[in-house]
Amino acid sequence: MANDTHIVNAICYESLQLAHAENAFKLGADVYLASAAKPTKGVEEAYDHYPRVAKQCECQY
């Protein structure tokens, strides 16, 4: 927690699992911070993946 902001971090693999993000949101996360090391193709896929995760979690709660 920083300045009353609840931050949940995720390593590369965790951040690819929707259930991890959903659990973070259920725990009251204000920020979901994903750390990932990816090749160029993976970065391009991440640009599509992470906004979808954010939208799915936002709509469910």
PDB file of N, CA, C and O in Angstrom:
ATOM      1  N   MET A   1       0.857  -1.165   0.000  1.00  0.00           N
ATOM      2  CA  MET A   1       0.000   0.000   0.000  1.00  0.00           C
ATOM      3  C   MET A   1       0.905   1.230   0.000  1.00  0.00           C
ATOM      4  O   MET A   1       1.892   1.286   0.733  1.00  0.00           O
ATOM      5  N   ALA A   2       0.564   2.192  -0.813  1.00  0.00           N
ATOM      6  CA  ALA A   2       1.318   3.438  -0.890  1.00  0.00           C
ATOM      7  C   ALA A   2       0.334   4.594  -0.959  1.00  0.00           C
ATOM      8  O   ALA A   2      -0.499   4.659  -1.863  1.00  0.00           O
ATOM      9  N   ASN A   3       0.434   5.496  -0.008  1.00  0.00           N
ATOM     10  CA  ASN A   3      -0.469   6.659   0.006  1.00  0.00           C
ATOM     11  C   ASN A   3      -1.932   6.236  -0.127  1.00  0.00           C
ATOM     12  O   ASN A   3      -2.682   6.814  -0.913  1.00  0.00           O
ATOM     13  N   ASP A   4      -2.329   5.228   0.644  1.00  0.00           N
ATOM     14  CA  ASP A   4      -3.699   4.697   0.630  1.00  0.00           C
ATOM     15  C   ASP A   4      -4.102   4.054  -0.695  1.00  0.00           C
ATOM     16  O   ASP A   4      -5.291   3.874  -0.959  1.00  0.00           O
ATOM     17  N   THR A   5      -3.135   3.711  -1.519  1.00  0.00           N
ATOM     18  CA  THR A   5      -3.399   3.019  -2.772  1.00  0.00           C
ATOM     19  C   THR A   5      -2.954   1.575  -2.601  1.00  0.00           C
ATOM     20  O   THR A   5      -1.783   1.309  -2.329  1.00  0.00           O
ATOM     21  N   HIS A   6      -3.881   0.649  -2.759  1.00  0.00           N
ATOM     22  CA  HIS A   6      -3.590  -0.777  -2.614  1.00  0.00           C
ATOM     23  C   HIS A   6      -3.047  -1.295  -3.940  1.00  0.00           C
ATOM     24  O   HIS A   6      -3.760  -1.327  -4.942  1.00  0.00           O
ATOM     25  N   ILE A   7      -1.765  -1.703  -3.936  1.00  0.00           N
ATOM     26  CA  ILE A   7      -1.093  -2.165  -5.145  1.00  0.00           C
ATOM     27  C   ILE A   7      -0.862  -3.666  -5.042  1.00  0.00           C
ATOM     28  O   ILE A   7      -0.346  -4.154  -4.036  1.00  0.00           O
ATOM     29  N   VAL A   8      -1.246  -4.394  -6.084  1.00  0.00           N
ATOM     30  CA  VAL A   8      -0.967  -5.823  -6.165  1.00  0.00           C
ATOM     31  C   VAL A   8      -0.064  -6.030  -7.371  1.00  0.00           C
ATOM     32  O   VAL A   8      -0.373  -5.592  -8.479  1.00  0.00           O
ATOM     33  N   ASN A   9       1.063  -6.708  -7.137  1.00  0.00           N
ATOM     34  CA  ASN A   9       1.979  -6.939  -8.246  1.00  0.00           C
ATOM     35  C   ASN A   9       1.820  -8.354  -8.782  1.00  0.00           C
ATOM     36  O   ASN A   9       1.315  -9.242  -8.096  1.00  0.00           O
ATOM     37  N   ALA A  10       2.258  -8.545 -10.012  1.00  0.00           N
ATOM     38  CA  ALA A  10       2.195  -9.848 -10.657  1.00  0.00           C
ATOM     39  C   ALA A  10       3.449 -10.039 -11.496  1.00  0.00           C
ATOM     40  O   ALA A  10       3.893  -9.126 -12.194  1.00  0.00           O
ATOM     41  N   ILE A  11       4.014 -11.247 -11.417  1.00  0.00           N
ATOM     42  CA  ILE A  11       5.118 -11.560 -12.309  1.00  0.00           C
ATOM     43  C   ILE A  11       4.534 -11.961 -13.659  1.00  0.00           C
ATOM     44  O   ILE A  11       3.320 -12.106 -13.803  1.00  0.00           O
ATOM     45  N   CYS A  12       5.386 -12.135 -14.619  1.00  0.00           N
ATOM     46  CA  CYS A  12       4.970 -12.378 -16.002  1.00  0.00           C
ATOM     47  C   CYS A  12       3.892 -13.457 -16.109  1.00  0.00           C
ATOM     48  O   CYS A  12       2.824 -13.200 -16.663  1.00  0.00           O
ATOM     49  N   TYR A  13       4.151 -14.655 -15.593  1.00  0.00           N
ATOM     50  CA  TYR A  13       3.192 -15.753 -15.729  1.00  0.00           C
ATOM     51  C   TYR A  13       1.870 -15.428 -15.040  1.00  0.00           C
ATOM     52  O   TYR A  13       0.803 -15.637 -15.618  1.00  0.00           O
ATOM     53  N   GLU A  14       1.931 -14.926 -13.829  1.00  0.00           N
ATOM     54  CA  GLU A  14       0.705 -14.609 -13.086  1.00  0.00           C
ATOM     55  C   GLU A  14      -0.161 -13.618 -13.848  1.00  0.00           C
ATOM     56  O   GLU A  14      -1.386 -13.739 -13.879  1.00  0.00           O
ATOM     57  N   SER A  15       0.485 -12.646 -14.456  1.00  0.00           N
ATOM     58  CA  SER A  15      -0.267 -11.589 -15.138  1.00  0.00           C
ATOM     59  C   SER A  15      -1.001 -12.101 -16.366  1.00  0.00           C
ATOM     60  O   SER A  15      -1.889 -11.427 -16.887  1.00  0.00           O
ATOM     61  N   LEU A  16      -0.632 -13.298 -16.835  1.00  0.00           N
ATOM     62  CA  LEU A  16      -1.330 -13.887 -17.980  1.00  0.00           C
ATOM     63  C   LEU A  16      -2.538 -14.703 -17.561  1.00  0.00           C
ATOM     64  O   LEU A  16      -3.304 -15.150 -18.414  1.00  0.00           O
ATOM     65  N   GLN A  17      -2.722 -14.906 -16.273  1.00  0.00           N
ATOM     66  CA  GLN A  17      -3.835 -15.680 -15.744  1.00  0.00           C
ATOM     67  C   GLN A  17      -4.934 -14.735 -15.270  1.00  0.00           C
ATOM     68  O   GLN A  17      -4.746 -13.999 -14.302  1.00  0.00           O
ATOM     69  N   LEU A  18      -6.061 -14.753 -15.938  1.00  0.00           N
ATOM     70  CA  LEU A  18      -7.154 -13.848 -15.595  1.00  0.00           C
ATOM     71  C   LEU A  18      -7.556 -14.001 -14.129  1.00  0.00           C
ATOM     72  O   LEU A  18      -7.888 -13.014 -13.472  1.00  0.00           O
ATOM     73  N   ALA A  19      -7.528 -15.220 -13.617  1.00  0.00           N
ATOM     74  CA  ALA A  19      -7.929 -15.458 -12.227  1.00  0.00           C
ATOM     75  C   ALA A  19      -7.046 -14.676 -11.253  1.00  0.00           C
ATOM     76  O   ALA A  19      -7.523 -14.248 -10.202  1.00  0.00           O
ATOM     77  N   HIS A  20      -5.789 -14.488 -11.581  1.00  0.00           N
ATOM     78  CA  HIS A  20      -4.890 -13.737 -10.695  1.00  0.00           C
ATOM     79  C   HIS A  20      -5.334 -12.277 -10.618  1.00  0.00           C
ATOM     80  O   HIS A  20      -5.403 -11.699  -9.533  1.00  0.00           O
ATOM     81  N   ALA A  21      -5.628 -11.698 -11.750  1.00  0.00           N
ATOM     82  CA  ALA A  21      -6.090 -10.304 -11.773  1.00  0.00           C
ATOM     83  C   ALA A  21      -7.435 -10.167 -11.070  1.00  0.00           C
ATOM     84  O   ALA A  21      -7.660  -9.207 -10.332  1.00  0.00           O
ATOM     85  N   GLU A  22      -8.318 -11.118 -11.297  1.00  0.00           N
ATOM     86  CA  GLU A  22      -9.629 -11.073 -10.636  1.00  0.00           C
ATOM     87  C   GLU A  22      -9.475 -11.150  -9.118  1.00  0.00           C
ATOM     88  O   GLU A  22     -10.153 -10.430  -8.385  1.00  0.00           O
ATOM     89  N   ASN A  23      -8.589 -12.017  -8.651  1.00  0.00           N
ATOM     90  CA  ASN A  23      -8.353 -12.146  -7.221  1.00  0.00           C
ATOM     91  C   ASN A  23      -7.764 -10.853  -6.652  1.00  0.00           C
ATOM     92  O   ASN A  23      -8.139 -10.429  -5.559  1.00  0.00           O
ATOM     93  N   ALA A  24      -6.861 -10.242  -7.376  1.00  0.00           N
ATOM     94  CA  ALA A  24      -6.277  -8.984  -6.925  1.00  0.00           C
ATOM     95  C   ALA A  24      -7.362  -7.924  -6.766  1.00  0.00           C
ATOM     96  O   ALA A  24      -7.367  -7.164  -5.797  1.00  0.00           O
ATOM     97  N   PHE A  25      -8.273  -7.885  -7.724  1.00  0.00           N
ATOM     98  CA  PHE A  25      -9.355  -6.909  -7.668  1.00  0.00           C
ATOM     99  C   PHE A  25     -10.274  -7.198  -6.482  1.00  0.00           C
ATOM    100  O   PHE A  25     -10.713  -6.279  -5.790  1.00  0.00           O
ATOM    101  N   LYS A  26     -10.567  -8.500  -6.249  1.00  0.00           N
ATOM    102  CA  LYS A  26     -11.408  -8.891  -5.107  1.00  0.00           C
ATOM    103  C   LYS A  26     -10.766  -8.502  -3.780  1.00  0.00           C
ATOM    104  O   LYS A  26     -11.458  -8.195  -2.809  1.00  0.00           O
ATOM    105  N   LEU A  27      -9.435  -8.519  -3.753  1.00  0.00           N
ATOM    106  CA  LEU A  27      -8.707  -8.143  -2.539  1.00  0.00           C
ATOM    107  C   LEU A  27      -8.633  -6.628  -2.347  1.00  0.00           C
ATOM    108  O   LEU A  27      -8.072  -6.149  -1.362  1.00  0.00           O
ATOM    109  N   GLY A  28      -9.195  -5.888  -3.284  1.00  0.00           N
ATOM    110  CA  GLY A  28      -9.249  -4.442  -3.146  1.00  0.00           C
ATOM    111  C   GLY A  28      -8.144  -3.677  -3.844  1.00  0.00           C
ATOM    112  O   GLY A  28      -7.867  -2.529  -3.494  1.00  0.00           O
ATOM    113  N   ALA A  29      -7.515  -4.291  -4.820  1.00  0.00           N
ATOM    114  CA  ALA A  29      -6.431  -3.620  -5.535  1.00  0.00           C
ATOM    115  C   ALA A  29      -6.939  -2.383  -6.270  1.00  0.00           C
ATOM    116  O   ALA A  29      -7.949  -2.424  -6.972  1.00  0.00           O
ATOM    117  N   ASP A  30      -6.220  -1.296  -6.094  1.00  0.00           N
ATOM    118  CA  ASP A  30      -6.466  -0.087  -6.887  1.00  0.00           C
ATOM    119  C   ASP A  30      -5.594  -0.106  -8.136  1.00  0.00           C
ATOM    120  O   ASP A  30      -5.954   0.438  -9.181  1.00  0.00           O
ATOM    121  N   VAL A  31      -4.431  -0.750  -7.998  1.00  0.00           N
ATOM    122  CA  VAL A  31      -3.463  -0.841  -9.094  1.00  0.00           C
ATOM    123  C   VAL A  31      -3.006  -2.287  -9.207  1.00  0.00           C
ATOM    124  O   VAL A  31      -2.668  -2.923  -8.208  1.00  0.00           O
ATOM    125  N   TYR A  32      -2.998  -2.796 -10.422  1.00  0.00           N
ATOM    126  CA  TYR A  32      -2.472  -4.132 -10.708  1.00  0.00           C
ATOM    127  C   TYR A  32      -1.212  -3.925 -11.524  1.00  0.00           C
ATOM    128  O   TYR A  32      -1.276  -3.541 -12.692  1.00  0.00           O
ATOM    129  N   LEU A  33      -0.075  -4.175 -10.916  1.00  0.00           N
ATOM    130  CA  LEU A  33       1.219  -3.880 -11.519  1.00  0.00           C
ATOM    131  C   LEU A  33       1.849  -5.159 -12.038  1.00  0.00           C
ATOM    132  O   LEU A  33       2.259  -6.018 -11.256  1.00  0.00           O
ATOM    133  N   ALA A  34       1.928  -5.288 -13.355  1.00  0.00           N
ATOM    134  CA  ALA A  34       2.481  -6.493 -13.969  1.00  0.00           C
ATOM    135  C   ALA A  34       3.889  -6.225 -14.472  1.00  0.00           C
ATOM    136  O   ALA A  34       4.154  -5.235 -15.153  1.00  0.00           O
ATOM    137  N   SER A  35       4.772  -7.129 -14.118  1.00  0.00           N
ATOM    138  CA  SER A  35       6.161  -7.075 -14.571  1.00  0.00           C
ATOM    139  C   SER A  35       6.373  -8.225 -15.537  1.00  0.00           C
ATOM    140  O   SER A  35       6.122  -9.380 -15.192  1.00  0.00           O
ATOM    141  N   ALA A  36       6.827  -7.926 -16.733  1.00  0.00           N
ATOM    142  CA  ALA A  36       6.986  -8.978 -17.728  1.00  0.00           C
ATOM    143  C   ALA A  36       8.196  -8.713 -18.611  1.00  0.00           C
ATOM    144  O   ALA A  36       8.473  -7.574 -18.988  1.00  0.00           O
ATOM    145  N   ALA A  37       8.901  -9.771 -18.930  1.00  0.00           N
ATOM    146  CA  ALA A  37      10.011  -9.717 -19.886  1.00  0.00           C
ATOM    147  C   ALA A  37       9.580 -10.521 -21.103  1.00  0.00           C
ATOM    148  O   ALA A  37       9.353 -11.728 -21.014  1.00  0.00           O
ATOM    149  N   LYS A  38       9.471  -9.854 -22.219  1.00  0.00           N
ATOM    150  CA  LYS A  38       8.940 -10.520 -23.403  1.00  0.00           C
ATOM    151  C   LYS A  38       9.728 -10.121 -24.654  1.00  0.00           C
ATOM    152  O   LYS A  38      10.265  -9.017 -24.735  1.00  0.00           O
ATOM    153  N   PRO A  39       9.788 -11.036 -25.628  1.00  0.00           N
ATOM    154  CA  PRO A  39      10.350 -10.664 -26.929  1.00  0.00           C
ATOM    155  C   PRO A  39       9.363  -9.743 -27.641  1.00  0.00           C
ATOM    156  O   PRO A  39       8.247  -9.539 -27.162  1.00  0.00           O
ATOM    157  N   THR A  40       9.753  -9.204 -28.744  1.00  0.00           N
ATOM    158  CA  THR A  40       8.915  -8.242 -29.469  1.00  0.00           C
ATOM    159  C   THR A  40       7.507  -8.768 -29.722  1.00  0.00           C
ATOM    160  O   THR A  40       6.534  -8.045 -29.510  1.00  0.00           O
ATOM    161  N   LYS A  41       7.383 -10.003 -30.167  1.00  0.00           N
ATOM    162  CA  LYS A  41       6.052 -10.574 -30.428  1.00  0.00           C
ATOM    163  C   LYS A  41       5.228 -10.617 -29.145  1.00  0.00           C
ATOM    164  O   LYS A  41       4.030 -10.335 -29.163  1.00  0.00           O
ATOM    165  N   GLY A  42       5.862 -10.964 -28.047  1.00  0.00           N
ATOM    166  CA  GLY A  42       5.162 -11.025 -26.771  1.00  0.00           C
ATOM    167  C   GLY A  42       4.687  -9.658 -26.314  1.00  0.00           C
ATOM    168  O   GLY A  42       3.606  -9.534 -25.739  1.00  0.00           O
ATOM    169  N   VAL A  43       5.479  -8.641 -26.562  1.00  0.00           N
ATOM    170  CA  VAL A  43       5.084  -7.277 -26.193  1.00  0.00           C
ATOM    171  C   VAL A  43       3.861  -6.861 -27.000  1.00  0.00           C
ATOM    172  O   VAL A  43       2.930  -6.255 -26.470  1.00  0.00           O
ATOM    173  N   GLU A  44       3.874  -7.193 -28.285  1.00  0.00           N
ATOM    174  CA  GLU A  44       2.721  -6.857 -29.132  1.00  0.00           C
ATOM    175  C   GLU A  44       1.458  -7.565 -28.626  1.00  0.00           C
ATOM    176  O   GLU A  44       0.381  -6.969 -28.603  1.00  0.00           O
ATOM    177  N   GLU A  45       1.589  -8.824 -28.222  1.00  0.00           N
ATOM    178  CA  GLU A  45       0.445  -9.559 -27.689  1.00  0.00           C
ATOM    179  C   GLU A  45       0.000  -8.970 -26.347  1.00  0.00           C
ATOM    180  O   GLU A  45      -1.192  -8.939 -26.040  1.00  0.00           O
ATOM    181  N   ALA A  46       0.957  -8.510 -25.561  1.00  0.00           N
ATOM    182  CA  ALA A  46       0.637  -7.922 -24.257  1.00  0.00           C
ATOM    183  C   ALA A  46      -0.189  -6.647 -24.417  1.00  0.00           C
ATOM    184  O   ALA A  46      -1.061  -6.369 -23.594  1.00  0.00           O
ATOM    185  N   TYR A  47       0.077  -5.871 -25.469  1.00  0.00           N
ATOM    186  CA  TYR A  47      -0.700  -4.660 -25.717  1.00  0.00           C
ATOM    187  C   TYR A  47      -2.180  -4.978 -25.914  1.00  0.00           C
ATOM    188  O   TYR A  47      -3.040  -4.142 -25.638  1.00  0.00           O
ATOM    189  N   ASP A  48      -2.474  -6.181 -26.388  1.00  0.00           N
ATOM    190  CA  ASP A  48      -3.863  -6.614 -26.534  1.00  0.00           C
ATOM    191  C   ASP A  48      -4.383  -7.252 -25.247  1.00  0.00           C
ATOM    192  O   ASP A  48      -5.528  -7.026 -24.854  1.00  0.00           O
ATOM    193  N   HIS A  49      -3.541  -8.047 -24.597  1.00  0.00           N
ATOM    194  CA  HIS A  49      -3.955  -8.832 -23.427  1.00  0.00           C
ATOM    195  C   HIS A  49      -4.313  -7.979 -22.221  1.00  0.00           C
ATOM    196  O   HIS A  49      -5.401  -8.131 -21.665  1.00  0.00           O
ATOM    197  N   TYR A  50      -3.431  -7.093 -21.806  1.00  0.00           N
ATOM    198  CA  TYR A  50      -3.631  -6.384 -20.546  1.00  0.00           C
ATOM    199  C   TYR A  50      -4.844  -5.440 -20.539  1.00  0.00           C
ATOM    200  O   TYR A  50      -5.527  -5.359 -19.518  1.00  0.00           O
ATOM    201  N   PRO A  51      -5.135  -4.738 -21.614  1.00  0.00           N
ATOM    202  CA  PRO A  51      -6.381  -3.950 -21.601  1.00  0.00           C
ATOM    203  C   PRO A  51      -7.629  -4.833 -21.495  1.00  0.00           C
ATOM    204  O   PRO A  51      -8.613  -4.441 -20.867  1.00  0.00           O
ATOM    205  N   ARG A  52      -7.592  -6.034 -22.112  1.00  0.00           N
ATOM    206  CA  ARG A  52      -8.730  -6.957 -21.996  1.00  0.00           C
ATOM    207  C   ARG A  52      -8.905  -7.406 -20.550  1.00  0.00           C
ATOM    208  O   ARG A  52     -10.029  -7.490 -20.055  1.00  0.00           O
ATOM    209  N   VAL A  53      -7.803  -7.693 -19.876  1.00  0.00           N
ATOM    210  CA  VAL A  53      -7.867  -8.102 -18.463  1.00  0.00           C
ATOM    211  C   VAL A  53      -8.491  -6.984 -17.639  1.00  0.00           C
ATOM    212  O   VAL A  53      -9.374  -7.226 -16.817  1.00  0.00           O
ATOM    213  N   ALA A  54      -8.032  -5.776 -17.860  1.00  0.00           N
ATOM    214  CA  ALA A  54      -8.554  -4.634 -17.097  1.00  0.00           C
ATOM    215  C   ALA A  54     -10.052  -4.453 -17.332  1.00  0.00           C
ATOM    216  O   ALA A  54     -10.801  -4.202 -16.389  1.00  0.00           O
ATOM    217  N   LYS A  55     -10.486  -4.579 -18.566  1.00  0.00           N
ATOM    218  CA  LYS A  55     -11.910  -4.415 -18.866  1.00  0.00           C
ATOM    219  C   LYS A  55     -12.738  -5.536 -18.264  1.00  0.00           C
ATOM    220  O   LYS A  55     -13.826  -5.286 -17.745  1.00  0.00           O
ATOM    221  N   GLN A  56     -12.244  -6.766 -18.321  1.00  0.00           N
ATOM    222  CA  GLN A  56     -13.001  -7.890 -17.768  1.00  0.00           C
ATOM    223  C   GLN A  56     -13.147  -7.747 -16.254  1.00  0.00           C
ATOM    224  O   GLN A  56     -14.233  -7.967 -15.717  1.00  0.00           O
ATOM    225  N   CYS A  57     -12.095  -7.391 -15.578  1.00  0.00           N
ATOM    226  CA  CYS A  57     -12.163  -7.257 -14.121  1.00  0.00           C
ATOM    227  C   CYS A  57     -13.056  -6.073 -13.735  1.00  0.00           C
ATOM    228  O   CYS A  57     -13.817  -6.154 -12.770  1.00  0.00           O
ATOM    229  N   GLU A  58     -12.962  -5.002 -14.472  1.00  0.00           N
ATOM    230  CA  GLU A  58     -13.758  -3.806 -14.178  1.00  0.00           C
ATOM    231  C   GLU A  58     -15.244  -4.088 -14.335  1.00  0.00           C
ATOM    232  O   GLU A  58     -16.051  -3.632 -13.524  1.00  0.00           O
ATOM    233  N   CYS A  59     -15.610  -4.832 -15.367  1.00  0.00           N
ATOM    234  CA  CYS A  59     -17.029  -5.087 -15.630  1.00  0.00           C
ATOM    235  C   CYS A  59     -17.637  -6.053 -14.624  1.00  0.00           C
ATOM    236  O   CYS A  59     -18.843  -6.011 -14.380  1.00  0.00           O
ATOM    237  N   GLN A  60     -16.826  -6.918 -14.042  1.00  0.00           N
ATOM    238  CA  GLN A  60     -17.352  -7.930 -13.154  1.00  0.00           C
ATOM    239  C   GLN A  60     -17.613  -7.396 -11.749  1.00  0.00           C
ATOM    240  O   GLN A  60     -18.320  -8.040 -10.974  1.00  0.00           O
ATOM    241  N   TYR A  61     -17.061  -6.237 -11.404  1.00  0.00           N
ATOM    242  CA  TYR A  61     -17.178  -5.766 -10.029  1.00  0.00           C
ATOM    243  C   TYR A  61     -17.693  -4.361  -9.937  1.00  0.00           C
ATOM    244  O   TYR A  61     -17.843  -3.830  -8.836  1.00  0.00           O
TER     245      TYR A  61
END
